[in-house]
Amino acid sequence: MKIQLPRDVQHIIGVIEDAGYEAYAVGGCVRDALLNRTAADWDITTSAEPMEIKRLFHRTIDVGLKHGTVTVLLGKRSYEVTTYRIDGDYEDARHPKNVHFTRDIGEDLKRRDFTINAMAYNERTGLLDLFSGREDLKNGIVRAVGDPMERFSEDALRILRAFRFAAKLGFSVEESTAKYAGQMALNLKKISAERIREELTKIVSSEHPEVLRELYRQGISRIILPEFDRCMETEQRNPHHCLNVGEHTIEAMRQLPSAEPFIILRLTMLFHDMGKPECHTRDEKGIDHFHGHAKISAQIAERVLMRLKSDRRTMELVKILVTNHDRKPALTKKGVRRLMSELKEAFPLLFPVWRADMLAQSEYKREEKLSYIAEVERLYREIEEAKDPVSISDLKINGRDLMHELKIEPGPDMGSILNRLLDAVLSEPELNNRDSLLALAREWK
Ligand code: CTP
C-alpha cells in the first residue's frame, strides 16, 4: 500500500525520525488519500513530545500546545504535529480537555472516532490499520473504533460526525454505531450550537442530504431539529404531491447541486415547507391544504437559524427565499420587474428553488409548471439585457436632482416621490429619463 505523501509531510516525518522518534500522517488525510480525494490538511502524529518537536523545527506556533499539538510552518503552509495521546473528555471536536501522552501509536489510534479516520501512514511502516479501516473504506462503512458508546460519550459531536462522513462519502453508518448514536443523541444537548450547525450544514449541503432520513430514524433529528421530525410525520394528500413533507424536503434538496455556493439553496429547501405541519387542513373531499405555509416556514427558518447561531446574511437570504418560494408573478415584464425590485439579489435564486421544489412534487401539471418557470426566466433575461430599471438607484435622477430642480427637501416626502417614480418605471421603463422623471415629480410635489 503506497500513499504519495506531500513533500513537506515527508520532510517533517523524516526530521522527526532522524531524531529517533516515530511520526506518521494520520486521520482524515490518510482516509482521503486512500479514496483518491484531495485532503484538506495533513496532520502528523508522533511519539516525540511537543518540546522536542519545537526543538527540531525553526518555525513553530504553540496554540495547541496544551493538547499536544505544535504547528510547524514550512514556507506558507502549516502542519499540525501532535504527540500520541490518550485523550480525556473532549471540549470541542478536536481538542480534549486533558491529555496524557503515550509512546504507543496504538493507544492514540484507538481513541479516534471511526475506523476510516484511525489509520496512520509513513514510508517506513506503510499503512498502519489496526481496526480494518481500509476494509470499511472499501465497503463504504462508517464504524466506531471499538465500543461506539465509549466513542460517543467522549465527544457527542461524533454522533453527527458519523452521519456527516456518510453524507459526504456516500457511506452508510454501521448498524450498532448508528444504534448507539441514536441512543446517545440526548448528549447533543450539551454541544454548542455552532458545532451542531457546522455538522448539520455539512450534511444538508453534501452529495447525500438524504442522510437526514437516518437522523430521523435514529431519533437524532428529534434532538437537534425536531421541526424536521414533524415534516416526516405530515402527509400531503393532494394531486401536487406524492411524498410526505419530510421526504419531499429531502427530494427537493437532492435536486440542487451540493457545492459551497449552493448552501443557501439547500438550506432554503430544508426550511421551505417546515410550516406545513402547522398549516395543515383536510377538506371534505379528503384533500390536504397548507394555506399560508410559506410565511410560517420562513418564521421557523429564522427561529432555527437563530438557535443555531447562523450568520445574518444566510438567515436573511433564506428567509426571503422561503417566504417567496411559492410566489407566482404575472407572466408580464411588469410583473417580473416588480418581484425583482422587491427581492433584489435574492430574485434569481428563486429559479433553482422553484425547479427543485417542483421536481420533488408529483408529475401533476409538470409540463405546465416547467414552462411557467422557463417563461419567467426568459422575461427576467430580457429585462436584464435591456437593463430596465428595477431599483431606486437605477433611476436617472436622484435625491439631489429633486432638491436642486424642484426644491424638495430630503425626508419622507422625497422618499415617497422616489418610490412613486420607481413604481412608474417598473411599469414603463421608457419613462426612465431625466425630463420625464422630473415632469412626473413636479406633478406629485
Ligand atoms: N477525531 C476524533 N474525534 C473527533 C474529531 C476528530 O477522533 N471528535 C480525529 C479523527 O481521527 C479525525 C482527526 O481527528 O480523522 C482529524 O479531525 P478533523 O480534522 O475534525 O476531521 P478529518 O477526519 O480530518 O475530516 P474533515 O477534514 O473532512 O472534516
Boltz pocket constraint, residues with backbone or C-beta under 6 A from the ligand:
constraints:
  - pocket:
      binder: B
      contacts: [[A, 26], [A, 27], [A, 28], [A, 29], [A, 40], [A, 41], [A, 43], [A, 90], [A, 92], [A, 93], [A, 94], [A, 111], [A, 112], [A, 113], [A, 114], [A, 117], [A, 118], [A, 155], [A, 157], [A, 158], [A, 161]]
      max_distance: 6.0
